[in-house]
Amino acid sequence: MATEQELSQFLKDVEKRAFKRALYHVRDEEAALDIVQDSMLKLAHHYGDKPPRELPMLFQRILSNCTLDWFRRQKTRNAVFSRMSDFESDNDDAVDFDLLETYAGNDHTQTMPSAEEHTQRVQTLQSIEKEVQELPARQREAFLMRYWEEMDVAETAAAMGCSEGSVKTHCFRAIQTLSKALKAKGIEL
């Protein structure tokens, strides 16, 4: 049984990755925050008494279900209502969060990249992010769980509700698609 401190620590550890994962799916910061918050509340309310080792898979499944619920609500809402923002122009240049993290040198001190390196990294990360967003939903989900969340194949399969073979196939196809798209842009990883 997870103690209150273990549950709290788990939620603290997973919140940033869960937000970025939700943001990749819904492409709306406020909605992503709501999805993560709902997922955390559901985990704490319904599964807070589970052993700590079960929390990651349960949370990933809840997060996936909350994301799907959001899409269902949006589909229904869009079928009935029209948002005023639909009539405004899109501003793709605005990035509200920074994907770059501080780079550490060999002596574990922070090193500041030059302005040119910083700009190049930002552009590379934006290109990668754009290509990840272009992946089909299941491939994106499998890719993010395996390589962003660092879940193993079995955990990913359990969270996605599919077989391990399907996870491997989705990941392989995602990597192939990303590799081709990034090579076409001159980005070698």
TIDOKE-367964 format. One record per residue (C-alpha): x, y, z; residue in three letters. Coordinates in nm, 3 decimals, decimal comma, padded with zeros to 5 digits. Layout:
REM residues N
     east    north       up  resn
        X        Y        Z   ALA
...
//
This chain:
REM residues 189
     east    north       up  resn
   00,000   00,000   00,000   MET
   00,137   00,339  -00,098   ALA
   00,170   00,588   00,184   THR
   00,054   00,944   00,140   GLU
   00,416   01,057   00,104   GLN
   00,493   00,791  -00,160   GLU
   00,187   00,890  -00,361   LEU
   00,273   01,258  -00,329   SER
   00,632   01,196  -00,436   GLN
   00,520   00,986  -00,732   PHE
   00,284   01,259  -00,852   LEU
   00,555   01,522  -00,808   LYS
   00,802   01,312  -01,009   ASP
   00,561   01,245  -01,296   VAL
   00,386   01,583  -01,335   GLU
   00,619   01,751  -01,588   LYS
   00,647   01,448  -01,816   ARG
   00,272   01,390  -01,796   ALA
   00,207   01,753  -01,888   PHE
   00,439   01,738  -02,188   LYS
   00,285   01,411  -02,301   ARG
  -00,067   01,552  -02,271   ALA
   00,045   01,868  -02,448   LEU
   00,181   01,665  -02,739   TYR
  -00,158   01,501  -02,774   HIS
  -00,401   01,790  -02,728   VAL
  -00,179   02,084  -02,832   ARG
  -00,349   02,312  -02,579   ASP
  -00,170   02,402  -02,254   GLU
  -00,483   02,463  -02,047   GLU
  -00,642   02,141  -02,162   ALA
  -00,318   01,951  -02,095   ALA
  -00,305   02,092  -01,741   LEU
  -00,668   01,991  -01,685   ASP
  -00,604   01,640  -01,816   ILE
  -00,299   01,592  -01,591   VAL
  -00,485   01,730  -01,290   GLN
  -00,785   01,505  -01,353   ASP
  -00,554   01,205  -01,396   SER
  -00,374   01,278  -01,071   MET
  -00,700   01,321  -00,882   LEU
  -00,839   00,995  -01,019   LYS
  -00,522   00,808  -00,928   LEU
  -00,522   00,947  -00,574   ALA
  -00,894   00,894  -00,523   HIS
  -00,938   00,549  -00,676   HIS
  -00,594   00,388  -00,656   TYR
  -00,412   00,563  -00,372   GLY
  -00,419   00,239  -00,174   ASP
  -00,230   00,040  -00,440   LYS
   00,136  -00,061  -00,398   PRO
   00,386   00,203  -00,519   PRO
   00,518  -00,022  -00,798   ARG
   00,172  -00,029  -00,960   GLU
   00,128   00,349  -00,965   LEU
   00,322   00,423  -01,288   PRO
   00,119   00,187  -01,506   MET
  -00,209   00,289  -01,346   LEU
  -00,128   00,656  -01,393   PHE
  -00,029   00,610  -01,758   GLN
  -00,354   00,428  -01,828   ARG
  -00,559   00,694  -01,648   ILE
  -00,374   00,969  -01,837   LEU
  -00,445   00,796  -02,169   SER
  -00,813   00,756  -02,081   ASN
  -00,846   01,119  -01,969   CYS
  -00,685   01,231  -02,296   THR
  -00,927   01,017  -02,498   LEU
  -01,217   01,156  -02,295   ASP
  -01,099   01,509  -02,375   TRP
  -01,095   01,428  -02,747   PHE
  -01,444   01,280  -02,725   ARG
  -01,574   01,590  -02,549   ARG
  -01,407   01,814  -02,807   GLN
  -01,559   01,617  -03,094   LYS
  -01,906   01,649  -02,944   THR
  -01,855   02,015  -02,861   ARG
  -01,722   02,098  -03,206   ASN
  -02,013   01,922  -03,370   ALA
  -02,255   02,148  -03,184   VAL
  -02,069   02,473  -03,120   PHE
  -01,822   02,692  -03,302   SER
  -01,550   02,868  -03,106   ARG
  -01,472   03,231  -03,182   MET
  -01,103   03,143  -03,189   SER
  -01,171   02,923  -03,492   ASP
  -01,213   03,241  -03,692   PHE
  -00,881   03,394  -03,581   GLU
  -00,550   03,337  -03,753   SER
  -00,313   03,082  -03,604   ASP
   00,010   03,205  -03,450   ASN
   00,248   02,911  -03,479   ASP
   00,548   03,120  -03,373   ASP
   00,438   03,142  -03,011   ALA
   00,598   02,880  -02,788   VAL
   00,487   02,910  -02,428   ASP
   00,731   02,664  -02,278   PHE
   01,096   02,601  -02,340   ASP
   01,200   02,243  -02,419   LEU
   01,567   02,316  -02,369   LEU
   01,716   02,219  -02,040   GLU
   02,042   02,333  -01,886   THR
   02,342   02,150  -02,027   TYR
   02,603   02,032  -01,781   ALA
   02,973   02,010  -01,853   GLY
   03,204   01,723  -01,756   ASN
   03,267   01,879  -01,416   ASP
   02,889   01,909  -01,359   HIS
   02,896   02,286  -01,378   THR
   02,649   02,463  -01,598   GLN
   02,782   02,573  -01,933   THR
   02,608   02,833  -02,139   MET
   02,585   02,762  -02,510   PRO
   02,662   03,043  -02,751   SER
   02,368   03,228  -02,903   ALA
   02,422   03,042  -03,230   GLU
   02,427   02,700  -03,057   GLU
   02,122   02,795  -02,852   HIS
   01,928   02,901  -03,161   THR
   02,033   02,587  -03,347   GLN
   01,922   02,365  -03,058   ARG
   01,588   02,546  -03,031   VAL
   01,528   02,503  -03,404   GLN
   01,627   02,135  -03,390   THR
   01,401   02,067  -03,093   LEU
   01,113   02,252  -03,260   GLN
   01,162   02,040  -03,572   SER
   01,165   01,721  -03,366   ILE
   00,858   01,831  -03,169   GLU
   00,672   01,913  -03,491   LYS
   00,754   01,573  -03,640   GLU
   00,648   01,392  -03,320   VAL
   00,316   01,580  -03,333   GLN
   00,267   01,466  -03,693   GLU
   00,288   01,097  -03,599   LEU
  -00,036   00,898  -03,593   PRO
  -00,188   00,896  -03,243   ALA
  -00,102   00,537  -03,146   ARG
   00,255   00,566  -03,277   GLN
   00,301   00,895  -03,090   ARG
   00,159   00,744  -02,772   GLU
   00,384   00,436  -02,790   ALA
   00,690   00,644  -02,882   PHE
   00,638   00,891  -02,596   LEU
   00,578   00,619  -02,339   MET
   00,880   00,414  -02,444   ARG
   01,134   00,688  -02,505   TYR
   01,005   00,989  -02,311   TRP
   00,856   00,811  -02,010   GLU
   01,122   00,536  -02,034   GLU
   00,864   00,262  -01,980   MET
   00,949  -00,090  -02,092   ASP
   00,751  -00,272  -02,360   VAL
   00,530  -00,462  -02,113   ALA
   00,441  -00,148  -01,917   GLU
   00,365   00,042  -02,237   THR
   00,146  -00,242  -02,366   ALA
  -00,046  -00,252  -02,037   ALA
  -00,093   00,127  -02,035   ALA
  -00,205   00,136  -02,400   MET
  -00,425  -00,172  -02,370   GLY
  -00,258  -00,360  -02,656   CYS
  -00,006  -00,640  -02,709   SER
   00,369  -00,603  -02,670   GLU
   00,406  -00,677  -03,042   GLY
   00,180  -00,383  -03,123   SER
   00,391  -00,154  -02,905   VAL
   00,708  -00,268  -03,084   LYS
   00,543  -00,215  -03,423   THR
   00,416   00,132  -03,331   HIS
   00,759   00,232  -03,196   CYS
   00,943   00,096  -03,499   PHE
   00,713   00,281  -03,739   ARG
   00,740   00,601  -03,536   ALA
   01,120   00,585  -03,536   ILE
   01,130   00,514  -03,910   GLN
   00,895   00,805  -03,984   THR
   01,084   01,044  -03,756   LEU
   01,420   00,937  -03,897   SER
   01,312   00,996  -04,257   LYS
   01,148   01,330  -04,179   ALA
   01,444   01,459  -03,979   LEU
   01,701   01,339  -04,234   LYS
   01,505   01,526  -04,501   ALA
   01,552   01,839  -04,289   LYS
   01,924   01,769  -04,249   GLY
   01,902   01,662  -03,885   ILE
   02,107   01,355  -03,799   GLU
   02,045   01,204  -03,454   LEU
//
